[in-house]
Amino acid sequence: MSLLNLNQADLSDIRLIASDVDGTLTQNGKFSSNFISTLLDLQSAGIKVLLVTGRSAGWVSTLVNYLPVAGAISENGGLFLQPNGQQDLLSSIPNLSRHRILLENTFHHIKQKFPNLQTSSDNQFRITDWTFDVNDLSTDEIQAISSLCDQMGWSFTYSNVQCHIKPLHQDKATGLDTVLKNHFPEINLQQVLTVGDSPNDETMFDATKFPISVGVANIHHYQDKMLHLPQYVTRASEFAGFSELAKLLLQK
């Protein structure tokens, strides 16, 4: 499947951008000097930005507090955090304490087969999922870990940073759909633009759920590993690609 160049997109009616963070809003792992000014320009133009990331609730609550964004979905669809401090649990988890224990046990079971796995440093700030560093895991190893999670009744995904063990049916698209309906009912799906760069963004690229999607150019690294690909792709990678997209939106 070939990806269309961004300049072929009709983005004239976009009112909300649902964007991944790492590898999409970052450049070489950091926010660049013009990152906040780009968010402010979009805000001034009446375009809301919603962060949709695999990062932990604790990590994301800081971003929502300081950045000019409409809110953030953390842990790949696990929670929705608002600038006013309100948090909505998006995944159905009756007992969070027991849930954390089960997640940790699952990780240790996987680690018996893959002893080099390292728990991610932000796990202590997580609520709905468990993460470990992706490091240099091969495609075959990632597939084997995904199969193990499936056998144990969990879902699995990964990004350019982390691997995630998470509840079944918890993903970015499901969380985003819930948040849009509950918090942004005035915005229809033709006015929503989803943006990302890696396999944990794949559900947001499903055209049956979100018809307008963009991948920054580093999505090409995963193109042969994903079922759903973005409709359009930027020329540049990471935040330089998002900046390219923002300039196009601000010209409309």
JOVENWO-V834196 format. One record per helix or strand of 3 or more residues. SS is the DSSP state (helix for helix, strand for strand). FROM is the first residue (numbers start at 1). TO is the last residue. If there is no record, write none. Layout:
SS:FROM:TO
SS:FROM:TO
//
This chain:
helix:6:8
strand:16:19
helix:35:44
strand:48:52
helix:57:66
strand:71:74
strand:79:81
strand:87:89
helix:96:113
helix:123:125
strand:130:133
helix:139:151
strand:155:158
strand:162:166
helix:172:183
helix:189:191
strand:192:196
helix:199:205
strand:213:215
helix:217:225
helix:238:250
//
